[in-house]
């Protein structure tokens, strides 16, 4: 991918994709893959295929994030998400343990982590001219 074509729309699309995947797996509204599976064994093969697809996407997001950011980068992004979330809650006058606030915060932070993992290489290349490569073992 050329660095010249990566702009804010690329970041937004990756953020929406990450948020969609995370909330598709589980969300507190009751309309997620986990809730669908727990309803029963009807549509078993469709549930199995959907679960395999979601698991594959989540594994790709995770391996990309770990490969690009590393453990220290992940720790920094998590610390940033916690700090931002707690500041937002404090400014809004909300409690962390009211309703599903903590769960939603964790899910949005995970989506944010995946977004940074997907965008970091592009942004690093565009801002600093540094390309990230990975050797593929033969």
Secondary structure, DSSP 8 states (H G I E B T S, - for coil): --GGG--HHHHHHHHHHHHHHHHHH--TTS-SHHHHHHT-STTHHHHHHHHHHHHHHHHHHHHHHHHHHHHHHHHHHHHHHHHHHHHHHHHHT--TTSTTHHHHHHHHHHHHHHHHHHHHHHHHHHHH----------
